[in-house]
């Protein structure tokens, strides 16, 4: 039944879209997100830089997380119609995940499509590299083929060049459309770190009393008992713990001792973190860009590598920083950090342009607008 609805939706979009294409192209950029309901900081940073350099450019943002409810389906249809209109009449479309409006339709030759992926690397397999996997949050091969997943990109913003093979495998593209400059969110934290620290500490003064550990695990389909075990065994006497679960998953742990910080995003919490503990999440690459000491808690490593797959051997790339059991990891927080492992990881997996992403991406946006 799902496949029938997908075919029907695809057919209707392709019937409607040509009427939007008749409309004239405007001096306009459309930002599309299915990751967030509000514009993410990457979008806002680019918007600010574009307006500063091209003040007459119209900016439109459509940010709608997918919700599998009747209201969510209605909002998705409305967002798709708005998206088709604005994509058809824009010079540039920028997205941070897969978008049916981009991949399913034939666009004007004057449109440039930029994939601003929501991570600075590809630690875990995704997209075409793990279709039909049992743990994947992604798609089945049938759905991917029907929806032309990740088709139509002119430029993909990527992290360090060591990730390029995995971007190509995930998106089904050639390396020549990758642009290894990282994400604007890193510029934002670097520029506003002290301001963010002050805001967070003003709101949560107790965080200043002990070193801060930020725990940010990736999304899993199954119940996350391993993550809960880490929190239960955590040493709250020596450290403060901030927990940021994936937007699609809530951890089954309640304690008044930990901090959630709902007013601040995970990336913003890196501004005050002394340590990050994560697993297969791209947040570890952002932490490396911000020089936040990182440990990996891979309690389900064998299961996850079999059911979803990972692109790099974290045990090899970050020796001394990877644990499969909670207690040794928690003890390691109180010991000397393996700085050499961290420095080698930074040198290998980060782009050479940390702090310049917003400027460099905007350069390419403006170049394309002026060339078409």
Secondary structure by P-SEA (a helix, b strand, c coil): caaaaaaaaaaaaaacaaaaaacccccbbbbbbcccccccaaaaaaaaaaaaacccbbbbbbbbcccccaaaaaaaaaaaaaaaaaaaaccbbbbcccccccccccccccbbbbbbccccccccccccccccccccccccaaaaaaacccccccbbbbccccaaaaaaaaaccccccccccccaaaaaaaacaaaaaaaaaaaccccccbbbbbbbbcccccccaaaaaaaaacccccbbbbbbccccccccccccccccccccccccccccccbbbbcccaaaaaaaaaccbbbbbccaaaaaaaccccccccccccccccccccaaaaaacccccaaaaaaaaaacccccccccaaaaaaaaaaaaaaac
